[in-house]
Amino acid sequence: MIDQSQTIIGAASSSSDAEEAAIRWLERHILTDASFDASGNSFLSICQANTRQDIRQELLSNMTQLSDGINFYCLLGPAGVGKTSIMRTIAETITSSSTHDLAATIFFSRTRDSFRERILPTIAFHLALKDSQYRSYIRELRSKDPLYHLKDLKTQFEKLFRIPCTKHGLFQDQSHPQVILIDGLDECMGAAGENNPQYETHQLTIIELISKFVSDCPSTSLVWVLASRPERYLCLALQRAKCPIINLPINSHDDDIPTYLRHSFDGIRELYPEQFANIPAWPSQADFNTVVHAASGYFQFAAVAVRFVRDHAFKTPIRNFGLVLAAISQAYPSQSPENSSQPFATLDSMYTQIMTRVPEVVLQDTKCILACRLFRSDNYSLHRMCKVLGLEEHVVYAAFECLHSVLDIPSPDMAASSNIDCYHRSFYDYLLTPSRSGKFCIDDQILYIAAASWWWSYFRILQQGAVNPTPESSSQQEESELREEALTFWAPSLARIDVVDQENKIIELEGMNNFRIRLYVLHLRDVLQQIHFDRFHKYLPDTPVDLPSKLFDSLFWLYQTYHEEFEQLVEQISLKNLDLQDLQRIDFMSFSYVHYTGYAPTSTNDEHLHREILMKPEARLDHESSIVQKRQNAFPSTPVMVWGNPSATRCAIFKIDYQTLPGKATAVDQDEFPEGVKWEVFILPYVQAVPAS
């Protein structure tokens, strides 16, 4: 047990300010709109009273039986059966409970930020808000490892959870469980139209880390509850982790759907008393039963049907209910829903009925804007999306006028803080599957157009230094934020450059989703002139692991091939002519020293990337400077490029490729090179060139 009279780490005096600063520091690295009660999740439903009671009770009961040594559970069920509603209801129940604490919640969505490096800091942030001793630990972590958030998931988990529990005795009161809810694990790090094995790896890593933690720390009070679709790779991982699984089959709540529908239809009658004045019974029992049977255990169909009937944009509930019956009839013209071999037939028919309402004149706009939204799977406002893409907001509202039953569309006064969001992922699944959505499908061509729209819009921002110039100019802060955002989206393309037309100086870059962009070299130079290369590492993702190496190769090729165009932007020297004394300047804190190391696959590790970033003078700077000096001595003729506009911040970039250079074993210390090192890329603050002797 912890001695409450003693401070766990550091001195107790005058710690509140430091702890507050640590909380704010942690907050910069979290998922800002992922908690169950966040404004961006206001559209998420909860369970209707007297529904899903068995599942809810089983989950709550499990959370109190920590003496059994089980602190990890998973709710599995196919799309549309109501997992998110159950998880949100559990969250609200625990919030008002005297026996549990809701430590943290993360509700993943395909259209919101779900970057893997932010998942664990988000949980830690909410824990720190509630636990003073954990705040003290976070304060100490900040002082010792301010760049922990750049580490891999395993290292993050070690620092944020395992060490405070095992070495400092935190979170040990099992009489008061602290519950962590993670909904939609299968949507973690998803993106438009992608089926990326790396996302599966990240999801599996989360399961593995939680499983090992609860196994090694059986006395912890932290309880982890996940919810996910039953994807095979996740099911196998959960079985290996021996995680108790609560299955939510399609027919698990057949009695709940009639309760939900009856309550909802009664509410609709109350909204429009004049329309129902002479209709004593609505809907008829036969029609009501048709809808219940059509749901076939899919709560999502019932929810879509209710929102469609209630749609305030049309205010014709009786007519809309007739369209629901028509959609059911079209889905099952010759057989009943329960005998169908197509589980989503009713839901697809309902979605098709809704999409049919979109006028042909705006249908293409609707699909393209939805595709653009898919490419910004983060907390991104509608106003900002329109500004970047050059869209008039009235065009967006016209495109989605008929889709309020499937999309949460912010009102104009909320457009600066919210964006269009989907009530349920199944609608995007429908749109992205041609066999289900037909002419309404967001196909590869539309996804290509959407990706290109973002790329070119960001390119224009970087090239012109302005965003849709208007009489009401944007604030400098907004302009700066948009330029940073543009670089993050656009910069990885620099690592994939090909020549298209040497004579006319036309090159081709590869953007996201494998689409390719052609542009003139001079246009690219205009953009590169405005980049602060000393901060370029901020704009590069962690994958693929060879991205820094390819980026250097591309920049070097650009300079060598188009020397005349880039001579004012780039200076080439040899490594032996770098003046390392410049690294000791007192104003170094305004720069970043970045050292990438790429590793080939070995018998014990996969191919991976190590990144070392120093943001200010510190003890390790001398060590890093000595590393550069060793490379100078070993490989003096290595080419170095000093990139950047002379009037702005500049930096030196060089690469050591150990696959092509001989003598690695004798040139540098072997203890600095674990097995499998392939290359190193250094990005240093501006250094003066020593005149060649």
C-alpha positions as CSV (number, residue, x, y, z in Angstrom):
1,M,0.0,0.0,0.0
2,I,1.0,3.6,-0.5
3,D,1.9,5.8,2.5
4,Q,-0.4,8.7,1.9
5,S,1.7,10.9,4.1
6,Q,4.7,10.7,1.8
7,T,5.2,12.1,-1.7
8,I,5.8,9.3,-4.2
9,I,8.2,11.2,-6.4
10,G,10.1,14.5,-5.8
11,A,9.3,17.1,-3.1
12,A,5.8,17.9,-2.1
13,S,6.3,21.6,-1.6
14,S,5.2,24.0,-4.4
15,S,4.2,21.1,-6.7
16,S,0.7,22.2,-7.8
17,D,2.0,24.6,-10.5
18,A,4.4,22.0,-11.8
19,E,1.6,19.4,-11.8
20,E,-0.7,21.8,-13.6
21,A,2.0,22.4,-16.2
22,A,2.4,18.6,-16.6
23,I,-1.3,18.2,-17.2
24,R,-1.3,20.9,-19.9
25,W,1.8,19.2,-21.5
26,L,0.0,15.9,-21.5
27,E,-3.1,17.5,-23.0
28,R,-1.2,18.5,-26.1
29,H,-0.9,14.8,-27.1
30,I,-4.4,13.4,-26.6
31,L,-7.4,12.6,-28.8
32,T,-9.4,15.7,-28.1
33,D,-12.8,14.5,-29.1
34,A,-12.9,10.8,-28.2
35,S,-14.5,10.7,-24.7
36,F,-18.1,9.5,-24.5
37,D,-19.4,12.9,-23.4
38,A,-17.3,15.0,-25.8
39,S,-19.2,17.5,-27.9
40,G,-18.3,15.6,-31.1
41,N,-19.9,12.5,-29.7
42,S,-23.2,14.1,-28.8
43,F,-25.0,12.1,-31.6
44,L,-24.1,8.8,-30.0
45,S,-27.2,7.1,-28.6
46,I,-27.7,5.3,-25.3
47,C,-29.8,2.3,-24.6
48,Q,-33.5,2.8,-24.3
49,A,-34.8,2.2,-20.8
50,N,-35.5,-1.5,-20.1
51,T,-33.4,-2.6,-23.1
52,R,-30.1,-4.5,-23.3
53,Q,-30.3,-5.1,-19.5
54,D,-28.7,-8.5,-19.5
55,I,-25.6,-7.3,-21.4
56,R,-25.3,-4.2,-19.3
57,Q,-25.6,-6.0,-16.0
58,E,-23.1,-8.7,-17.0
59,L,-20.5,-6.0,-17.9
60,L,-21.1,-4.0,-14.7
61,S,-21.0,-7.2,-12.6
62,N,-17.7,-8.3,-14.1
63,M,-16.1,-4.9,-13.2
64,T,-16.7,-5.4,-9.5
65,Q,-15.3,-8.9,-9.3
66,L,-11.6,-7.9,-9.3
67,S,-10.8,-10.5,-6.7
68,D,-11.0,-13.1,-9.5
69,G,-7.9,-11.5,-11.1
70,I,-9.7,-10.5,-14.3
71,N,-9.4,-6.9,-15.3
72,F,-9.8,-7.1,-19.0
73,Y,-13.1,-7.7,-21.0
74,C,-14.2,-7.4,-24.5
75,L,-17.7,-6.9,-26.0
76,L,-17.9,-8.3,-29.5
77,G,-20.7,-8.0,-32.0
78,P,-21.2,-7.3,-35.7
79,A,-21.9,-3.9,-37.2
80,G,-25.3,-2.4,-36.2
81,V,-26.1,-4.5,-33.1
82,G,-25.6,-1.6,-30.7
83,K,-22.2,-2.0,-29.2
84,T,-21.6,1.7,-29.0
85,S,-24.9,2.4,-27.4
86,I,-24.2,-0.2,-24.7
87,M,-20.7,1.3,-24.1
88,R,-22.0,4.8,-23.8
89,T,-24.8,3.7,-21.4
90,I,-22.2,1.8,-19.3
91,A,-20.1,5.0,-19.2
92,E,-23.1,7.1,-18.0
93,T,-24.0,4.4,-15.4
94,I,-20.5,4.4,-14.0
95,T,-20.3,8.2,-13.9
96,S,-23.1,8.2,-11.4
97,S,-21.9,5.1,-9.5
98,S,-20.5,5.1,-6.0
99,T,-18.7,1.8,-6.5
100,H,-16.8,2.5,-9.7
101,D,-14.8,5.4,-11.2
102,L,-14.9,6.1,-14.9
103,A,-11.2,6.6,-15.4
104,A,-11.2,7.2,-19.2
105,T,-13.2,6.6,-22.3
106,I,-12.1,6.4,-26.0
107,F,-14.8,6.1,-28.7
108,F,-13.1,5.5,-32.0
109,S,-14.6,6.7,-35.3
110,R,-13.5,6.5,-38.9
111,T,-14.1,10.2,-39.2
112,R,-12.2,11.3,-36.2
113,D,-8.5,11.5,-35.1
114,S,-7.4,8.0,-34.0
115,F,-3.6,8.2,-34.2
116,R,-1.9,5.4,-32.3
117,E,0.6,7.7,-30.5
118,R,-2.3,9.6,-28.9
119,I,-4.3,6.7,-27.5
120,L,-2.4,6.0,-24.3
121,P,-1.6,9.6,-23.5
122,T,-5.4,10.2,-23.7
123,I,-6.1,7.6,-21.1
124,A,-3.2,8.9,-18.9
125,F,-4.5,12.5,-19.2
126,H,-7.9,11.5,-17.8
127,L,-6.3,9.4,-15.1
128,A,-4.1,12.3,-14.1
129,L,-7.1,14.6,-13.8
130,K,-8.6,12.3,-11.2
131,D,-5.6,11.1,-9.2
132,S,-3.2,13.5,-7.5
133,Q,-0.5,10.9,-7.0
134,Y,-0.6,10.0,-10.7
135,R,-0.3,13.7,-11.5
136,S,2.9,13.8,-9.5
137,Y,4.2,10.9,-11.5
138,I,3.3,12.6,-14.8
139,R,5.2,15.7,-13.5
140,E,8.3,13.7,-13.0
141,L,7.9,11.9,-16.4
142,R,7.7,15.3,-18.1
143,S,11.0,16.3,-16.6
144,K,12.8,13.1,-17.4
145,D,11.4,12.2,-20.8
146,P,9.6,15.1,-22.5
147,L,9.5,13.3,-25.8
148,Y,7.9,10.1,-24.5
149,H,4.9,10.6,-26.9
150,L,7.2,10.0,-29.8
151,K,8.0,6.5,-28.6
152,D,6.3,3.3,-29.7
153,L,3.2,2.0,-28.1
154,K,5.1,-0.5,-25.9
155,T,7.4,2.2,-24.5
156,Q,4.5,4.5,-23.9
157,F,2.5,1.8,-22.0
158,E,5.6,1.0,-19.9
159,K,6.0,4.6,-18.9
160,L,2.4,5.6,-18.5
161,F,1.0,2.5,-16.7
162,R,3.4,-0.3,-15.9
163,I,6.0,1.7,-14.0
164,P,3.6,3.8,-11.9
165,C,1.7,0.6,-11.0
166,T,4.7,-1.8,-10.3
167,K,7.3,0.7,-9.0
168,H,5.2,3.3,-7.3
169,G,2.2,1.4,-6.1
170,L,-0.4,3.4,-7.9
171,F,-4.0,2.2,-8.7
172,Q,-4.1,-0.6,-6.2
173,D,-7.4,-0.1,-4.4
174,Q,-9.5,-2.9,-5.9
175,S,-12.5,-2.0,-3.7
176,H,-13.1,0.9,-6.0
177,P,-12.4,-0.2,-9.7
178,Q,-11.3,2.5,-12.2
179,V,-12.8,1.6,-15.5
180,I,-11.3,2.4,-18.9
181,L,-13.7,2.0,-21.9
182,I,-12.4,1.7,-25.5
183,D,-15.1,1.5,-28.1
184,G,-14.5,0.6,-31.7
185,L,-11.1,-0.9,-31.5
186,D,-11.5,-2.2,-35.0
187,E,-11.8,1.4,-36.2
188,C,-8.6,2.6,-34.5
189,M,-6.4,4.3,-37.1
190,G,-8.8,3.5,-40.0
191,A,-8.8,5.6,-43.2
192,A,-10.8,6.0,-46.3
193,G,-11.0,2.8,-48.4
194,E,-7.9,1.4,-46.7
195,N,-7.3,-2.2,-45.6
196,N,-3.8,-1.6,-44.1
197,P,-2.2,-4.5,-42.2
198,Q,-0.3,-1.9,-40.1
199,Y,-3.6,-0.8,-38.5
200,E,-4.3,-4.4,-37.5
201,T,-0.8,-4.6,-36.0
202,H,-1.5,-1.5,-33.9
203,Q,-4.8,-2.9,-32.7
204,L,-3.2,-6.2,-31.8
205,T,-0.4,-4.4,-29.9
206,I,-3.0,-2.7,-27.8
207,I,-4.6,-6.0,-26.9
208,E,-1.2,-7.6,-26.1
209,L,-0.1,-4.7,-23.9
210,I,-3.3,-4.6,-21.9
211,S,-3.2,-8.4,-21.5
212,K,0.3,-8.5,-20.3
213,F,-0.3,-5.6,-17.9
214,V,-3.3,-7.2,-16.2
215,S,-1.5,-10.5,-16.0
216,D,1.6,-9.0,-14.4
217,C,-0.3,-6.6,-12.2
218,P,-3.2,-8.6,-10.8
219,S,-3.7,-6.3,-7.9
220,T,-4.4,-3.2,-10.0
221,S,-7.7,-1.4,-9.8
222,L,-7.6,-0.5,-13.5
223,V,-10.3,-2.4,-15.5
224,W,-10.1,-2.4,-19.3
225,V,-13.2,-2.9,-21.4
226,L,-13.0,-3.0,-25.2
227,A,-15.8,-3.2,-27.8
228,S,-15.2,-4.2,-31.4
229,R,-16.5,-6.0,-34.4
230,P,-15.5,-9.7,-34.3
231,E,-12.7,-9.4,-36.9
232,R,-10.9,-12.7,-37.0
233,Y,-7.4,-11.3,-36.2
234,L,-8.8,-9.6,-33.1
235,C,-10.8,-12.7,-32.0
236,L,-7.6,-14.8,-32.2
237,A,-5.6,-12.2,-30.3
238,L,-8.3,-12.0,-27.5
239,Q,-8.2,-15.8,-27.2
240,R,-4.5,-15.8,-26.9
241,A,-4.8,-13.1,-24.3
242,K,-7.4,-15.2,-22.4
243,C,-9.6,-12.2,-22.3
244,P,-13.2,-12.9,-21.3
245,I,-15.4,-12.2,-24.3
246,I,-19.1,-11.1,-24.1
247,N,-20.7,-11.8,-27.4
248,L,-23.5,-9.7,-28.7
249,P,-25.1,-11.8,-31.5
250,I,-27.5,-10.3,-33.9
251,N,-30.6,-11.8,-32.3
252,S,-29.5,-11.0,-28.7
253,H,-32.1,-8.3,-28.3
254,D,-35.1,-9.3,-30.3
255,D,-37.3,-8.2,-27.4
256,D,-35.5,-4.8,-27.2
257,I,-36.2,-3.6,-30.7
258,P,-40.0,-3.5,-30.4
259,T,-39.6,-1.6,-27.2
260,Y,-37.3,0.9,-28.8
261,L,-39.5,1.3,-31.9
262,R,-42.7,1.7,-30.0
263,H,-41.3,4.3,-27.7
264,S,-39.8,6.2,-30.7
265,F,-42.9,6.1,-32.8
266,D,-45.0,7.4,-29.9
267,G,-42.6,10.3,-29.6
268,I,-43.0,11.1,-33.3
269,R,-46.8,11.2,-32.9
270,E,-46.3,13.8,-30.2
271,L,-44.1,15.9,-32.4
272,Y,-46.8,16.2,-35.1
273,P,-50.2,16.0,-33.4
274,E,-52.1,17.6,-36.3
275,Q,-50.9,15.0,-38.8
276,F,-52.1,12.2,-36.5
277,A,-55.3,13.8,-35.3
278,N,-57.5,11.4,-37.2
279,I,-55.3,8.4,-37.1
280,P,-55.9,6.5,-33.8
281,A,-53.4,3.8,-34.3
282,W,-50.1,4.4,-36.1
283,P,-48.3,2.5,-37.3
284,S,-50.7,-0.4,-37.7
285,Q,-49.7,-3.6,-35.9
286,A,-49.0,-5.3,-39.2
287,D,-46.7,-2.5,-40.4
288,F,-45.0,-2.3,-37.0
289,N,-44.3,-6.0,-37.1
290,T,-42.9,-5.6,-40.7
291,V,-40.3,-3.1,-39.4
292,V,-39.5,-5.3,-36.4
293,H,-38.9,-8.4,-38.6
294,A,-36.9,-6.3,-41.1
295,A,-34.5,-5.2,-38.3
296,S,-33.7,-8.9,-37.8
297,G,-31.7,-8.1,-34.7
298,Y,-29.9,-5.1,-36.2
299,F,-30.5,-2.2,-33.9
300,Q,-28.9,0.1,-36.4
301,F,-31.6,-0.5,-38.9
302,A,-34.2,0.4,-36.3
303,A,-32.3,3.6,-35.4
304,V,-31.9,4.6,-39.1
305,A,-35.6,3.9,-39.7
306,V,-36.6,6.1,-36.8
307,R,-34.4,9.0,-37.8
308,F,-35.7,8.8,-41.3
309,V,-39.3,8.8,-40.3
310,R,-38.7,11.7,-37.8
311,D,-36.5,13.7,-40.3
312,H,-37.1,17.3,-39.5
313,A,-36.0,18.5,-42.9
314,F,-39.1,17.0,-44.5
315,K,-41.6,16.8,-41.6
316,T,-43.7,14.1,-43.3
317,P,-43.5,11.2,-40.9
318,I,-46.4,9.2,-42.3
319,R,-45.0,9.4,-45.9
320,N,-41.5,8.6,-44.6
321,F,-42.8,5.6,-42.8
322,G,-44.3,4.4,-46.1
323,L,-40.9,4.8,-47.7
324,V,-39.4,2.6,-45.0
325,L,-42.0,-0.1,-45.8
326,A,-41.1,0.3,-49.5
327,A,-37.4,-0.2,-48.8
328,I,-38.2,-3.3,-46.9
329,S,-40.3,-4.6,-49.7
330,Q,-37.5,-3.9,-52.2
331,A,-35.0,-5.7,-50.0
332,Y,-37.1,-8.9,-49.7
333,P,-39.5,-9.1,-52.6
334,S,-40.1,-12.8,-52.3
335,Q,-38.9,-13.9,-48.8
336,S,-39.1,-12.7,-45.2
337,P,-36.1,-11.0,-43.7
338,E,-35.3,-13.8,-41.2
339,N,-34.9,-16.2,-44.1
340,S,-32.5,-14.0,-46.1
341,S,-28.9,-14.9,-46.7
342,Q,-28.0,-11.2,-47.0
343,P,-27.7,-9.8,-43.5
344,F,-27.5,-6.2,-44.6
345,A,-30.1,-6.3,-47.3
346,T,-32.7,-4.3,-45.3
347,L,-30.2,-1.7,-44.1
348,D,-28.8,-1.3,-47.6
349,S,-32.3,-0.9,-49.0
350,M,-33.0,1.8,-46.3
351,Y,-29.7,3.6,-47.2
352,T,-30.6,3.4,-50.9
353,Q,-34.0,4.9,-50.2
354,I,-32.3,7.7,-48.3
355,M,-29.7,8.4,-51.0
356,T,-32.5,8.4,-53.7
357,R,-33.7,11.6,-52.1
358,V,-30.5,13.4,-53.0
359,P,-31.2,15.4,-56.2
360,E,-29.1,14.3,-59.2
361,V,-27.8,17.8,-59.6
362,V,-25.9,17.6,-56.3
363,L,-25.3,13.9,-56.0
364,Q,-21.7,14.1,-57.3
365,D,-21.0,16.9,-54.9
366,T,-22.4,14.9,-52.1
367,K,-20.2,11.9,-52.8
368,C,-17.1,13.9,-53.3
369,I,-17.5,15.9,-50.1
370,L,-18.2,12.7,-48.2
371,A,-15.0,11.3,-49.7
372,C,-13.1,14.4,-48.7
373,R,-14.4,14.0,-45.1
374,L,-13.2,10.4,-45.1
375,F,-9.6,11.7,-45.8
376,R,-9.7,13.9,-42.7
377,S,-10.4,11.3,-40.0
378,D,-9.8,13.7,-37.1
379,N,-11.4,16.5,-35.2
380,Y,-11.7,18.9,-38.1
381,S,-14.4,21.6,-38.4
382,L,-16.7,21.9,-41.4
383,H,-15.7,25.6,-41.7
384,R,-12.0,24.7,-41.9
385,M,-12.6,21.9,-44.4
386,C,-14.5,24.3,-46.7
387,K,-11.9,26.9,-46.4
388,V,-9.0,24.6,-47.3
389,L,-10.9,23.0,-50.2
390,G,-12.3,26.2,-51.5
391,L,-15.9,25.2,-51.0
392,E,-18.8,27.5,-50.2
393,E,-20.6,26.3,-47.1
394,H,-24.0,26.7,-48.7
395,V,-22.9,24.1,-51.3
396,V,-22.1,21.6,-48.6
397,Y,-25.4,22.2,-46.8
398,A,-27.3,21.8,-50.1
399,A,-25.4,18.5,-50.8
400,F,-26.5,17.0,-47.4
401,E,-29.9,18.5,-47.1
402,C,-31.5,15.0,-47.5
403,L,-29.1,13.0,-45.3
404,H,-29.9,14.1,-41.8
405,S,-31.1,10.6,-40.9
406,V,-27.7,9.1,-41.5
407,L,-25.3,12.1,-40.9
408,D,-24.9,14.4,-37.9
409,I,-24.6,17.7,-39.7
410,P,-23.7,20.8,-37.6
411,S,-25.7,23.9,-37.8
412,P,-24.0,26.9,-39.4
413,D,-23.3,28.4,-36.0
414,M,-21.5,25.2,-35.0
415,A,-19.6,24.8,-38.3
416,A,-16.4,26.4,-36.8
417,S,-16.1,23.7,-34.1
418,S,-17.8,20.6,-35.6
419,N,-17.9,18.7,-38.9
420,I,-20.2,16.3,-40.6
421,D,-20.1,12.9,-38.9
422,C,-21.7,9.6,-39.6
423,Y,-24.2,8.2,-37.0
424,H,-22.9,4.7,-37.7
425,R,-20.0,3.2,-39.6
426,S,-22.3,0.9,-41.6
427,F,-23.3,3.9,-43.8
428,Y,-19.7,4.4,-44.9
429,D,-19.3,0.7,-45.4
430,Y,-22.4,0.8,-47.7
431,L,-21.1,3.8,-49.7
432,L,-17.6,2.2,-50.2
433,T,-19.0,-1.2,-51.4
434,P,-20.1,-1.0,-55.1
435,S,-22.2,-4.2,-54.9
436,R,-24.3,-2.7,-52.0
437,S,-24.6,1.0,-53.1
438,G,-24.6,0.9,-56.9
439,K,-24.7,4.4,-58.4
440,F,-24.3,5.9,-54.9
441,C,-21.0,4.2,-54.4
442,I,-17.9,6.3,-53.4
443,D,-15.7,4.4,-55.8
444,D,-11.9,4.5,-56.4
445,Q,-12.2,7.4,-58.9
446,I,-14.1,9.6,-56.3
447,L,-11.6,8.7,-53.6
448,Y,-8.8,9.7,-56.0
449,I,-10.5,13.0,-56.7
450,A,-10.9,13.6,-52.9
451,A,-7.3,12.8,-52.2
452,A,-6.1,15.0,-55.0
453,S,-8.4,17.8,-53.8
454,W,-6.8,17.8,-50.4
455,W,-3.3,17.6,-51.9
456,W,-3.7,20.4,-54.4
457,S,-5.4,22.6,-51.8
458,Y,-2.6,22.2,-49.4
459,F,0.0,22.7,-52.2
460,R,-1.8,26.0,-53.0
461,I,-1.6,27.0,-49.4
462,L,2.1,26.4,-49.3
463,Q,2.8,27.9,-52.7
464,Q,0.8,31.1,-52.3
465,G,1.1,31.5,-48.5
466,A,-2.7,32.2,-48.3
467,V,-5.9,30.3,-48.0
468,N,-8.8,31.5,-50.2
469,P,-7.8,35.1,-49.9
470,T,-10.9,37.2,-49.0
471,P,-11.5,40.8,-47.8
472,E,-11.7,39.4,-44.3
473,S,-8.1,38.0,-44.1
474,S,-7.5,35.1,-41.8
475,S,-5.6,35.6,-38.5
476,Q,-1.9,35.0,-38.6
477,Q,-2.4,32.1,-36.1
478,E,-4.9,30.4,-38.4
479,E,-2.6,30.9,-41.4
480,S,0.3,29.4,-39.5
481,E,-1.8,26.4,-38.3
482,L,-3.0,25.7,-41.9
483,R,0.6,25.8,-43.2
484,E,1.7,23.4,-40.6
485,E,-1.3,21.2,-41.4
486,A,-0.6,21.4,-45.1
487,L,3.0,20.2,-44.6
488,T,1.9,17.3,-42.5
489,F,-0.4,16.2,-45.2
490,W,1.8,17.0,-48.2
491,A,5.5,16.4,-47.1
492,P,5.6,12.6,-47.4
493,S,5.0,13.0,-51.1
494,L,8.5,14.4,-51.5
495,A,9.9,10.9,-50.8
496,R,8.3,9.6,-54.0
497,I,9.3,11.7,-57.0
498,D,9.7,10.5,-60.6
499,V,10.6,12.3,-63.8
500,V,7.8,12.7,-66.4
501,D,9.2,15.2,-68.9
502,Q,12.9,16.1,-68.4
503,E,12.9,18.7,-71.1
504,N,9.9,20.6,-69.8
505,K,10.9,20.0,-66.2
506,I,7.7,18.2,-65.2
507,I,7.9,15.7,-62.3
508,E,5.4,13.4,-60.7
509,L,4.8,12.8,-57.0
510,E,2.9,10.0,-55.3
511,G,0.3,11.1,-52.8
512,M,-2.0,9.2,-50.5
513,N,-4.1,6.3,-51.8
514,N,-1.4,5.8,-54.5
515,F,-2.7,8.6,-56.7
516,R,0.0,10.6,-58.6
517,I,0.4,14.3,-59.2
518,R,2.2,16.1,-62.0
519,L,3.7,19.5,-61.5
520,Y,6.4,21.8,-62.7
521,V,9.7,21.7,-60.9
522,L,9.6,25.5,-60.4
523,H,6.2,25.2,-58.6
524,L,7.7,22.6,-56.3
525,R,10.7,25.0,-55.7
526,D,8.3,27.8,-54.8
527,V,6.9,25.6,-52.0
528,L,10.3,24.4,-50.7
529,Q,11.5,28.0,-50.4
530,Q,8.9,28.5,-47.7
531,I,9.7,25.5,-45.6
532,H,11.6,25.6,-42.4
533,F,13.6,22.5,-42.9
534,D,14.9,22.3,-39.3
535,R,11.3,21.4,-38.3
536,F,10.7,19.1,-41.3
537,H,10.8,16.0,-39.1
538,K,7.5,17.1,-37.5
539,Y,5.7,16.5,-40.8
540,L,6.9,13.0,-41.4
541,P,4.9,10.0,-40.2
542,D,6.5,7.0,-38.5
543,T,5.7,4.8,-41.5
544,P,7.0,3.6,-43.8
545,V,10.2,3.1,-41.9
546,D,12.4,4.0,-44.8
547,L,10.7,7.4,-45.4
548,P,13.6,9.6,-44.1
549,S,16.0,7.7,-46.3
550,K,13.9,8.1,-49.4
551,L,13.2,11.7,-48.5
552,F,17.0,12.4,-48.5
553,D,17.4,10.6,-51.8
554,S,14.6,12.6,-53.4
555,L,15.9,16.0,-52.2
556,F,19.5,15.1,-53.3
557,W,18.1,14.0,-56.7
558,L,16.2,17.2,-57.1
559,Y,19.3,19.3,-56.4
560,Q,21.5,17.2,-58.7
561,T,19.0,17.1,-61.6
562,Y,17.8,20.7,-61.4
563,H,20.8,22.4,-60.0
564,E,20.1,25.8,-61.7
565,E,16.5,25.9,-60.3
566,F,17.6,25.1,-56.7
567,E,21.0,26.8,-56.5
568,Q,19.5,29.7,-54.4
569,L,17.9,27.2,-52.0
570,V,20.6,24.5,-51.6
571,E,24.3,24.6,-50.8
572,Q,26.2,21.3,-51.2
573,I,29.3,20.6,-49.1
574,S,31.1,17.5,-47.9
575,L,30.7,16.1,-44.4
576,K,34.3,17.0,-43.5
577,N,33.5,20.7,-44.0
578,L,30.7,20.9,-41.4
579,D,31.6,23.2,-38.4
580,L,30.4,21.2,-35.4
581,Q,31.0,24.1,-33.0
582,D,27.8,25.6,-34.3
583,L,25.8,22.9,-32.5
584,Q,26.9,24.4,-29.2
585,R,25.3,27.8,-29.8
586,I,23.2,29.1,-27.0
587,D,20.2,29.7,-29.2
588,F,20.2,26.0,-30.2
589,M,17.0,25.6,-28.3
590,S,15.2,27.3,-31.3
591,F,16.2,24.4,-33.5
592,S,15.9,20.6,-33.6
593,Y,18.7,18.1,-33.9
594,V,17.2,14.9,-35.6
595,H,19.0,11.6,-36.0
596,Y,17.2,8.8,-37.8
597,T,18.5,5.2,-37.8
598,G,17.0,2.5,-40.1
599,Y,17.2,-1.1,-39.1
600,A,16.9,-4.1,-41.4
601,P,14.8,-7.2,-40.2
602,T,16.7,-9.5,-37.9
603,S,16.0,-12.8,-36.2
604,T,14.6,-10.9,-33.2
605,N,13.1,-7.7,-34.7
606,D,11.2,-6.5,-37.7
607,E,12.4,-3.7,-39.9
608,H,12.1,-0.6,-37.8
609,L,13.1,3.1,-37.4
610,H,14.7,4.9,-34.5
611,R,14.3,8.6,-34.2
612,E,16.4,10.8,-31.8
613,I,15.2,14.4,-31.4
614,L,16.9,17.0,-29.2
615,M,15.0,20.3,-28.9
616,K,17.3,22.2,-26.5
617,P,20.9,22.2,-25.1
618,E,21.3,19.3,-22.7
619,A,23.9,16.8,-21.5
620,R,23.2,14.4,-24.4
621,L,24.0,17.1,-27.0
622,D,27.8,16.5,-26.5
623,H,27.2,12.8,-27.1
624,E,25.2,13.4,-30.3
625,S,27.8,15.9,-31.5
626,S,30.5,13.3,-31.0
627,I,28.5,10.9,-33.1
628,V,28.5,13.4,-36.0
629,Q,32.2,13.9,-35.5
630,K,32.8,10.2,-35.8
631,R,30.9,10.1,-39.0
632,Q,33.0,13.0,-40.3
633,N,36.2,11.1,-39.6
634,A,34.9,7.8,-41.0
635,F,33.1,9.2,-44.2
636,P,34.5,12.7,-44.9
637,S,33.4,12.8,-48.5
638,T,29.7,12.1,-47.8
639,P,27.7,14.9,-49.5
640,V,25.8,17.3,-47.2
641,M,23.0,19.5,-48.4
642,V,22.3,22.8,-46.6
643,W,18.6,23.4,-47.4
644,G,16.5,26.4,-46.8
645,N,15.9,30.0,-47.9
646,P,18.8,32.1,-46.8
647,S,16.4,34.6,-45.2
648,A,14.8,31.8,-43.1
649,T,16.0,28.9,-40.9
650,R,18.3,26.5,-42.6
651,C,19.6,23.1,-41.8
652,A,22.1,20.5,-43.0
653,I,20.9,17.1,-44.2
654,F,23.1,14.1,-44.9
655,K,22.7,10.3,-45.1
656,I,25.1,7.5,-44.3
657,D,24.1,4.4,-46.3
658,Y,25.9,1.4,-44.8
659,Q,24.6,-0.9,-47.5
660,T,26.8,0.8,-50.1
661,L,29.7,2.2,-48.0
662,P,32.6,-0.2,-47.2
663,G,34.4,-0.4,-43.9
664,K,31.6,0.2,-41.4
665,A,33.1,-2.2,-38.9
666,T,36.4,-0.2,-38.7
667,A,35.1,3.2,-39.4
668,V,32.9,3.6,-36.3
669,D,32.4,2.0,-32.9
670,Q,30.6,-1.3,-33.1
671,D,28.8,-0.8,-29.8
672,E,26.9,2.1,-31.4
673,F,25.5,-0.3,-34.1
674,P,23.2,-3.1,-33.0
675,E,22.5,-5.8,-35.5
676,G,20.8,-4.7,-38.7
677,V,21.7,-1.0,-39.1
678,K,21.1,0.0,-42.7
679,W,21.4,3.7,-42.8
680,E,21.4,7.0,-40.8
681,V,19.9,10.3,-41.7
682,F,20.9,13.5,-39.8
683,I,19.0,16.8,-39.9
684,L,21.0,19.4,-38.1
685,P,20.5,23.1,-37.4
686,Y,22.2,25.5,-39.8
687,V,26.0,25.0,-39.7
688,Q,28.6,27.1,-41.3
689,A,30.8,25.6,-44.0
690,V,34.5,25.4,-43.4
691,P,36.4,26.7,-46.5
692,A,37.9,23.7,-48.3
693,S,41.7,23.6,-47.9
